[in-house]
């Protein structure tokens, strides 16, 4: 459940209705952060239902300027298959929010049913470490840069039902 836009006072940020909802806490942290890494186990070739619900509510509740041009990356963990479709699903939160997607040396997945198996996936561990290094590098570059941010274009909506 979300607060209706008409119920907000001027300058008030959107938040979910429940004051103790973790979405509000993570949303505030993202407002102050340079980027975010989302992660989920793979259930039925997609992110878990709990992760999907959380991320849907998080990205919906945040105002566009809280996400725009912040770095985003996702990681997925699975026993066997479904990591590519889950990786694609999670990256869409970033692309719809004008967030540059940070890459690694392969798709950001790691395999294993339990932590011991995950740590044994040497290729997956390498992918995760490369992702962390790339995220840190891009954030450092952003802080070192004096390049102006791109101009905001006016909103335009197309109704494809004619």
C-alpha positions as CSV (number, residue, x, y, z in Angstrom):
1,X,0.0,0.0,0.0
2,X,1.3,3.4,-0.9
3,X,0.3,7.0,0.1
4,X,-1.7,8.6,-2.6
5,X,0.2,11.5,-4.2
6,X,-2.7,13.9,-3.3
7,X,-2.1,13.2,0.4
8,X,1.5,14.3,0.4
9,X,2.4,17.8,1.4
10,X,4.7,19.9,-0.8
11,X,8.3,18.7,-0.7
12,X,7.4,15.5,1.2
13,X,9.0,12.3,-0.3
14,X,6.9,9.3,-1.1
15,X,7.0,6.4,1.2
16,X,5.0,3.3,1.8
17,X,2.1,3.6,4.3
18,X,3.7,1.7,7.1
19,X,6.3,3.7,9.0
20,X,8.3,0.6,10.2
21,X,8.5,-0.9,6.6
22,X,12.1,-1.7,5.7
23,X,11.4,-0.2,2.2
24,X,11.4,3.3,3.9
25,X,14.7,2.6,5.5
26,X,16.4,1.3,2.3
27,X,14.8,4.1,0.3
28,X,16.4,6.7,2.6
29,X,19.7,4.9,2.3
30,X,19.5,4.9,-1.5
31,X,18.7,8.6,-1.5
32,X,22.1,9.1,0.3
33,X,24.1,6.5,-1.6
34,X,26.1,6.6,-4.8
35,X,24.6,3.2,-6.0
36,X,23.0,0.0,-5.0
37,X,23.5,-3.7,-5.6
38,X,20.3,-5.8,-5.6
39,X,20.5,-9.5,-5.0
40,X,18.2,-12.5,-5.1
41,X,18.1,-16.2,-5.1
42,X,16.5,-17.7,-8.2
43,X,13.1,-19.3,-7.8
44,X,11.4,-20.6,-10.9
45,X,13.8,-18.7,-13.2
46,X,13.1,-15.3,-11.6
47,X,13.8,-13.4,-8.4
48,X,12.1,-14.6,-5.3
49,X,8.6,-13.4,-4.7
50,X,9.8,-11.6,-1.5
51,X,12.6,-9.8,-3.4
52,X,10.4,-8.9,-6.3
53,X,7.8,-7.4,-4.0
54,X,10.4,-5.5,-2.0
55,X,12.1,-4.1,-5.1
56,X,8.8,-3.2,-6.8
57,X,7.7,-1.2,-3.7
58,X,11.2,0.3,-3.3
59,X,11.6,1.6,-6.8
60,X,7.9,2.7,-7.0
61,X,8.1,4.6,-3.7
62,X,11.3,6.5,-4.6
63,X,11.1,9.8,-6.4
64,X,12.9,9.7,-9.8
65,X,15.7,12.1,-8.7
66,X,16.5,9.7,-5.8
67,X,17.6,7.1,-8.4
68,X,18.7,9.0,-11.5
69,X,22.3,8.4,-12.5
70,X,23.1,6.4,-9.4
71,X,25.0,3.2,-10.2
72,X,23.1,-0.1,-10.1
73,X,24.1,-3.7,-10.2
74,X,22.5,-7.0,-9.4
75,X,23.7,-10.4,-8.3
76,X,21.8,-13.7,-8.5
77,X,22.4,-17.0,-6.8
78,X,21.0,-20.3,-8.1
79,X,21.4,-24.0,-7.8
80,X,21.4,-24.7,-11.5
81,X,19.5,-22.6,-14.0
82,X,17.4,-19.5,-14.3
83,X,20.2,-17.0,-13.5
84,X,20.1,-15.2,-16.8
85,X,16.4,-14.4,-16.8
86,X,16.6,-13.3,-13.1
87,X,19.7,-11.1,-14.0
88,X,17.6,-9.5,-16.8
89,X,14.6,-9.0,-14.5
90,X,16.6,-7.2,-11.8
91,X,18.5,-5.0,-14.3
92,X,15.2,-3.6,-15.5
93,X,14.8,-1.7,-12.2
94,X,17.9,0.3,-13.1
95,X,17.2,0.9,-16.8
96,X,13.7,2.3,-16.1
97,X,15.2,4.6,-13.4
98,X,18.0,6.1,-15.5
99,X,20.6,4.3,-13.5
100,X,23.8,3.2,-15.2
101,X,24.2,-0.5,-14.9
102,X,27.6,-1.7,-13.6
103,X,29.0,-4.8,-15.3
104,X,31.4,-7.5,-14.4
105,X,33.4,-10.0,-16.5
106,X,30.3,-12.2,-17.0
107,X,26.7,-12.3,-15.9
108,X,26.5,-11.6,-12.2
109,X,25.5,-15.0,-11.0
110,X,26.9,-17.5,-8.6
111,X,25.9,-21.1,-8.1
112,X,25.2,-23.1,-5.0
113,X,22.5,-24.2,-2.7
114,X,24.3,-23.4,0.5
115,X,27.1,-20.9,1.3
116,X,29.8,-23.5,1.2
117,X,28.8,-24.4,-2.4
118,X,28.7,-20.7,-3.4
119,X,32.2,-20.1,-2.1
120,X,33.4,-23.1,-4.1
121,X,32.2,-21.5,-7.3
122,X,35.5,-19.9,-8.2
123,X,34.3,-18.4,-11.4
124,X,31.3,-16.9,-9.6
125,X,33.5,-15.5,-6.8
126,X,35.7,-13.9,-9.5
127,X,32.6,-12.3,-11.1
128,X,31.5,-10.9,-7.8
129,X,34.9,-9.5,-6.9
130,X,35.2,-7.9,-10.4
131,X,31.7,-6.4,-10.0
132,X,32.6,-4.9,-6.6
133,X,35.9,-3.4,-8.1
134,X,34.0,-2.0,-11.0
135,X,31.3,-0.4,-8.8
136,X,34.0,1.1,-6.6
137,X,35.9,2.4,-9.6
138,X,32.9,4.1,-11.2
139,X,31.8,5.7,-7.9
140,X,35.3,7.1,-7.5
141,X,35.3,8.4,-11.1
142,X,32.0,10.1,-10.4
143,X,33.4,11.9,-7.4
144,X,36.6,12.9,-9.3
145,X,34.7,14.2,-12.3
146,X,33.6,17.8,-12.9
147,X,31.5,16.8,-15.9
148,X,28.0,18.3,-15.8
149,X,25.0,16.0,-15.5
150,X,22.9,15.7,-18.6
151,X,19.9,18.0,-19.0
152,X,16.5,16.8,-17.9
153,X,14.2,16.4,-20.8
154,X,10.5,17.1,-20.5
155,X,8.2,14.2,-19.7
156,X,6.5,12.7,-22.7
157,X,4.0,9.8,-22.6
158,X,2.7,7.9,-25.6
159,X,-0.6,6.0,-25.5
160,X,-0.2,3.0,-27.8
161,X,-3.9,2.2,-27.5
162,X,-5.5,4.3,-30.3
